[in-house]
Amino acid sequence: MERAREIKISYKGNRKNNQKLKIKSSEDANRIIYDFWDKDHIELHESFKVVYLNNNNVVKGICTMSIGGITSTAVDIRLIFATALKTLSTAIILTHNHPSGVVIPSEADKQLTRKIVKAGKFLDILVLDHIIVTPHQSYFSFSDERLILND
């Protein structure tokens, strides 16, 4: 007789970490994101990562969601929110790199952001920002430019 498989979900936070990374601005977010990024690949291909936060905007962790080609990468929104739910995150910051160094978001970047914000509203997970980073530490913040609408 076949039995259903058990599904276990776990998340291990770092309770001993006294130096919690708290995000108060897009500058904070960019610094944390850029420090996390693999500098050997930031100029080679696009990657999409998500910063997961608690309700006090303290970083729980950063997860790479997609690694793509030179000019694009595919993102599965379901995986973004599956990870948010698994980690009990109340907010997220989206981020991807532009290997070319150009920080201006494409129309595809804007459409994807709107779609993720809409899904976040449904799940009560706030999308605080979408930050585009470059190999030279310049960045573009959707929030600073009023391109994130959470109302």
N, C-alpha and C positions, 0 to 999 in steps of 0.2 A: 504494500500500500504506500503510495506516494504521500508525502507530507509537504506542507507549505514551508518555504524557507524563512528563517527568521531574519529580519532586517534590524540591524543595530546602527544607531546614529550616535556619534560622539564628537565632542569638540574639547580640546584641552587648551584652556587659556593659561597664560603665564602669570600666575598669582604672585610670584616672587618679584616681578618686575616693578621696581620702585620708580623707574624713569619711564612713565607712561607717555606715549606719543599722543598729544592732544592737538587736534586741528582747530585753529581759530580763524584761519584765513586761507585764501588760495596760495599765498606765499608759503605758509606752513605745509599745505598739502603738496605743493610742487617740490619743496625741499625733501620731504619724506619719500615721495614717489621717485624723484631723481636718484636719491641715495640707494633706493631699492633696485633700480633698473640695472641690468647687466650691461655695463658700458661697452663690452665687446660686441654686442648685437644691436645697440640702439640706432646705429647708422646703417645696419644691414637690411632689416625687415621690420614691418609693422607688427606690434604686439598689442593686445588689449588686456588690461589688468583692472581689477576692482579692489578698492580699499574698503574694508568692512569696519564699521564703527559701532560703538555702543551709544546709548542715549545721551552720553556726555561728550560725544565726538572724540572719544579715545579710540585709537586704532587697535582693532582686534587682530588684524592681519591683512595681507595683500595676497591676492590670488591671480595668477595668470590664467585668463580665460581662453586666449587664442593667440597663436603665432601664425602670421601670414606671410605674404610675399613682400615685394618692394613697395607697392603702393596701396595695399589693402589687406584686411584680415576679416574673416567671418566670425560673428559673435552669436552664440546661442543664448538668448535672454533667459531661457528656462534654467540654464546652469548658473547664471548670475544669481537668480533668486533662490535656487535650491541651496546654494552656498550661504546666502544671507539667512535663510530660514534655519539651516543647520547650525549656524554660528550664533543664532539669536541676535543678529544685528538689527538695529533700528534705522540705520542710515548707511548709505554707500556713496563713494566717490568713484566715478568712472575715469579711466585714463587710458590713453594710447599714445604712441609715438608717431611722429612724422620724420622718417629718416632723412628726408630732403632738407630739414631745418625750417621749412615754412610752417608757421603756426596757425595759419588761417584754416578754419574748419571747412570741409567740403560739404556739399548738400547731403551726401550720404551720412556724414558724421552728425549733422543736425537732425536728420530723419531718425537715425538710430537712437539718438539721445531722447527725442520726443517719445519714441516707442517705449524705451526703458522707463522713463518718468511715468508714463501712463500705467505701465505694469506695476511699478512701485506704489502708485496711489492705491491700486486695487488691493495690494498686500499690506498697505500701511508701512511701507519701507521708503523712507525719504531719500531721494537722489539729490545730494547736496551740490554736486558739481560734476563736470566732465572736463578734465584737464588734458590738453594736448601738450606733450613734452617733446623737446628736440635734443639732438646730441650736444648742443651748446648751452643747455640749461635755460633757454628761453621757453616760455610756455604761454598757452592761451587758456583762460578760464571761462567756461560757458556761464558760470554764475556771475562773475564780474561784469560780463557783457550782457547780462540780463537775458540769456538764452535758455535758462532753466526756469520753468514756470511750475511751481508746486502748489498753486492755489486751486 
